[in-house]
Amino acid sequence: MKNLFQRTVTGGLFGIMVYGTLFAGKLTFFIFYLVLMVFALLEFYSHKDNTGLRVQKFVSLAASVMLFAFAFGYASGALSPKWFSLLLLFPPFMMIRELYRRDENSFAGLAAAFYGVIYIAVPLSLMNFLVFPGRIYDGYYPGLLAGILILIMVNDTAGYLVGVPFGRNRLFESISPKKSWEGTVGGVVCVIVAGFFMNHLFPLLSRIDWIMVAAAAAVFGIYGDLAESQLKRRLGIKDSGRLLPGHGGILDRIDAWLFVIPAVWVYINFIS
């Protein structure tokens, strides 16, 4: 009961920050979600001691910050795409730097550094193209990303509320012992229903498109959660961090985002 209360309070405060900064304007969106990405990356790279790898953390963070900033600038129309070419300098620079570090596990360390950028920074940077959906809306439109995040939250919350009292059959016991088929089905049903009505809140997409987005949130959200659970199990940790009491770390809260956002972005690009 205490854990449920803690989860509810923390989740509520986190939700206020997530949606409040989103609707407050493009500047608050940029600052908050950039900081969110940095904290997620810091959590990811903080567990390098569990692997014994020497990871170029600060270089990876710099590349990620530049990626997010360039994506925001390009999506908003403030920067030309040529700025993205600067990011091409990071891989050779990191590999050259490894030559002087003389680390026997340099390849694995580089792989971990690049993985953090691909796993966290790339999906979160795509959010800039969802709040500036140039092909279907001219200007800053927070409703599209807000709707996606609401659907992810519905899937996660409904899965938890159904799975805790009724969960009997394990979905993927070797990776996530607490996740059940009952909770998964409950989450999928609720998120599809939510998608059915989402176009009333955010009419930029049609009802059928919101239902498809809801389906993506359900399927990719489940796999995003399982992927992070597998990562934590391999690292021998329970939570990615302690920043959010009752939930763990930032990565524990946004693991579904990292799979759902790219999937939805691809879908919207094809239907736009």
Buried (B, 14 or more C-beta within 10 A) or exposed (E): EEEEEBBEEBBEEBBEEBBEBBEEEBEBBBEBBBEBBBBBBBBBBBBBEEBEBBBBBEBBBEBBBBBBBBBBBBBBEEBEEEBBEEBEEBBEEBEEEBEEEEBEEBEBBBEBBBBBBEBBBBBBBBBBBBBBBBEEBEEBBBBBBBBBBBBBBBBBBBBBBBBEEEBEEBBBEEBBEEBBBBBBBBBBBBBBBBBBEBBEEBEBBEBEBBBBBBBBBBBBBBBBBBBBBBBBBEBEBEBBBEBBEBBBBBBBBBBBBBBBBBBBBEBBEEEE
